């Protein structure tokens, strides 16, 4: 029997094309579907990816929006092609299978488990509280970069950490602006910092935990940028997962907006990486 007659053609793209596909899309406008097993997902996944193991995929279909484009991936591309085929048969019309799978996705991975860091948003009942937590996470990352800057003696490396710290200050300013827009009342940096969660980084780790986990070579600019990208990707993933768990639509919208800004921040770090590698 020729089984091909029962199959609907599925479009496959490589990892670079998948990244290009995602680059100009807001996080709420596309579904990234990881069809591997939970342990594989916990070991590393694309930020914002929805876990739907292939054996259970049909159970997840009612939760997926057929109007959104879907990027499907697994470890090397085999399971995801089957999943894309299944989605096509169920009325999904804009599907991309990532050939090469997660093994071909060389950076911008989120490496913590499904629930890590989400406890920070437990009990958050208002947009104001969600933005305060987000601000605290940004403050934690700024503290991390400041701490790393103090550790190094190499001037260019020290300057890079300082630059990354200043980027976090700008992100904090953006969250303050968003808070003012929501509440209609201007708020000072001091007010937010009295409510901060001490030592907490984006992604839910403490400064010490991130340093122990990722410890780069402090003389390598490329490794420092890789560190920054991993933290930002973790933050993007955290905000997206927190938005999925939020029951208040305003909180969801606020967290998705912050996630989109993290995505932009991640893209800037990617350009910095390209420039650094070109100049070296």
C-alpha positions in Angstrom: 0.0 0.0 0.0 1.2 3.5 -0.8 0.8 5.4 2.4 1.7 8.7 0.8 -1.8 9.0 -0.6 -3.1 9.5 2.9 -0.5 12.2 3.9 -0.9 15.9 3.5 2.4 17.7 2.6 4.0 19.6 5.5 6.4 22.4 5.1 9.7 22.0 6.9 12.3 24.7 7.6 15.8 24.6 9.2 16.6 26.2 12.6 17.8 29.5 11.0 14.7 29.9 9.0 12.6 29.1 12.1 14.4 31.9 14.0 13.8 34.2 11.1 10.1 33.2 11.0 9.7 34.0 14.8 11.8 37.2 14.7 9.2 39.6 13.5 6.3 38.0 15.4 4.9 39.0 18.8 4.8 36.2 21.3 1.0 36.1 21.4 0.7 35.7 17.6 2.4 32.3 17.1 2.3 28.9 18.9 5.6 27.2 19.4 4.8 23.5 20.0 7.3 21.1 21.7 6.2 17.5 21.1 9.1 15.9 23.0 8.7 14.2 26.4 8.6 16.3 29.7 12.2 15.4 30.7 13.5 16.6 27.4 11.5 19.8 27.7 12.9 20.4 31.2 16.4 19.9 30.0 16.0 22.7 27.5 13.3 24.2 25.3 12.6 27.2 23.1 11.3 30.1 25.2 7.6 30.2 25.3 7.2 26.7 23.8 4.0 24.8 24.8 4.8 21.2 25.8 2.5 18.7 24.1 4.2 15.3 24.0 3.5 13.5 20.7 1.7 10.5 22.4 -0.7 13.0 24.1 -1.0 15.5 21.3 -4.6 14.9 20.5 -5.5 15.8 24.1 -3.9 19.2 23.6 -5.6 20.1 20.4 -8.6 21.8 21.9 -6.3 24.2 23.8 -4.5 25.4 20.6 -5.7 28.3 18.4 -6.1 27.2 14.8 -5.9 30.8 13.6 -2.3 31.2 14.7 0.7 29.9 12.8 2.4 26.9 14.6 6.0 26.1 14.7 6.5 22.4 15.7 9.7 20.9 16.9 11.1 17.8 18.6 14.7 16.6 19.1 15.8 16.1 15.5 12.7 16.6 13.4 11.0 13.2 13.1 8.4 13.4 15.8 7.6 17.0 14.9 6.9 16.1 11.3 4.4 13.5 12.4 2.9 16.1 14.8 2.6 18.6 12.0 0.9 16.0 9.8 -1.6 15.4 12.6 -2.3 19.1 13.1 -2.8 19.5 9.3 -5.4 16.8 9.4 -7.2 18.5 12.3 -7.7 21.8 10.4 -4.5 23.7 11.3 -3.4 25.5 8.1 -0.3 27.4 8.9 2.2 24.9 10.2 6.0 24.8 10.1 8.0 21.7 11.1 11.6 22.6 12.3 13.9 20.1 10.6 16.9 19.2 12.8 14.8 19.9 15.9 16.0 21.3 19.1 19.5 19.8 18.5 19.8 22.4 15.7 18.6 25.2 17.8 21.9 26.5 19.1 21.0 29.3 21.5 18.1 31.2 23.1 17.1 28.1 25.1 15.2 28.1 28.3 16.7 25.4 30.5 14.6 25.3 33.7 11.6 23.1 34.5 8.0 23.9 33.9 7.3 25.5 37.3 10.7 27.1 38.2 10.3 30.8 39.0 6.5 30.8 38.6 6.1 30.9 42.4 7.1 34.5 42.2 3.7 35.2 40.6 1.7 33.1 43.1 -1.0 35.3 44.6 -0.6 38.1 42.1 -4.2 39.4 41.7 -3.6 42.8 40.0 -1.7 44.3 37.1 0.1 46.5 39.6 1.4 43.5 41.5 2.5 41.7 38.4 4.4 44.8 37.2 6.0 45.1 40.7 7.3 41.5 40.5 8.5 42.1 36.9 10.4 45.2 38.1 11.9 43.2 40.9 13.2 40.6 38.5 14.8 43.3 36.3 16.4 44.8 39.4 17.8 41.3 40.3 19.4 41.1 36.9 20.9 44.6 37.2 22.4 43.6 40.5 23.8 40.5 38.9 25.6 42.5 36.2 26.8 45.0 38.7 28.2 42.1 40.8 29.9 40.6 37.8 31.4 43.9 36.9 33.0 44.2 40.3 34.5 40.7 39.9 36.5 41.3 36.7 39.7 43.3 36.1 39.6 43.3 32.3 38.4 46.8 31.3 36.4 45.9 28.1 34.7 43.1 30.0 33.9 45.4 32.9 32.4 47.9 30.5 30.3 45.2 28.9 28.8 44.2 32.3 28.1 47.9 33.0 26.4 48.3 29.6 24.2 45.3 30.3 23.3 46.8 33.7 22.3 50.1 32.1 20.0 48.2 29.6 18.2 46.7 32.6 17.7 50.2 34.1 16.0 51.2 30.8 13.7 48.1 31.1 12.9 49.1 34.7 12.0 52.5 33.4 9.7 51.0 30.9 7.9 48.9 33.5 7.5 52.1 35.7 5.9 53.8 32.7 3.6 50.9 32.2 2.6 51.0 35.9 1.8 54.7 35.6 -0.3 54.1 32.5 -2.3 51.3 34.3 -2.8 53.2 37.6 -3.0 56.7 36.4 -0.6 57.7 39.2 3.1 58.3 38.7 5.3 56.1 40.8 8.9 56.6 41.9 11.7 54.1 41.6 12.1 54.2 45.4 8.5 53.1 45.8 9.1 50.0 43.7 12.4 49.2 45.3 10.8 49.1 48.7 8.7 46.2 47.4 11.5 44.4 45.6 12.3 40.7 46.0 15.9 40.8 47.2 18.4 39.0 45.1 15.9 37.6 42.6 16.9 37.4 38.9 14.8 37.2 35.8 13.8 33.5 35.5 13.4 33.0 39.2 17.0 32.2 40.3 19.1 34.1 42.8 22.2 35.9 41.8 24.3 33.2 43.4 22.4 30.4 41.7 22.9 31.9 38.3 26.6 32.5 38.9 27.1 28.9 40.0 25.0 27.5 37.2 26.4 29.5 34.3 29.7 30.9 35.5 31.3 32.2 32.2 34.9 33.1 31.5 34.9 36.7 32.7 37.5 37.5 30.1 35.5 36.3 27.2 33.0 38.9 25.8 31.3 36.2 23.7 30.7 34.0 26.7 29.4 37.0 28.7 26.9 37.8 26.0 25.9 34.1 25.8 25.2 34.3 29.6 23.1 37.4 29.1 21.1 35.8 26.3 20.5 32.7 28.4 19.1 34.8 31.3 17.0 37.0 29.0 15.6 33.8 27.3 14.8 32.4 30.7 13.0 35.6 31.6 11.0 35.6 28.3 9.9 32.0 29.0 9.0 32.9 32.6 6.8 35.8 31.6 5.1 33.8 28.9 4.3 30.9 31.3 3.2 33.3 34.0 0.8 34.9 31.5 -0.6 31.5 30.6 -1.4 30.9 34.3 -2.9 34.3 35.0 -6.7 34.4 35.2 -7.0 38.1 34.9 -6.9 39.3 31.3 -5.2 42.6 32.2 -2.4 40.7 34.0 -2.0 38.4 31.0 -1.7 41.4 28.6 0.8 43.2 30.9 3.0 40.0 31.1 2.8 39.4 27.4 3.9 43.0 26.7 6.9 42.5 29.0 7.6 39.3 27.2 7.6 41.0 23.9 10.1 43.6 25.2 12.3 40.8 26.4 12.2 39.3 22.9 13.4 42.7 21.6 16.1 42.8 24.2 17.2 39.3 23.3 17.4 40.4 19.6 19.6 43.3 20.6 22.0 41.0 22.4 22.0 38.7 19.4 23.1 41.7 17.2 25.8 42.5 19.8 27.0 38.9 19.6 27.2 39.1 15.8 29.2 42.3 16.0 31.5 41.0 18.6 32.3 37.9 16.6 32.8 39.9 13.4 35.1 42.4 15.1 37.2 39.7 16.9 
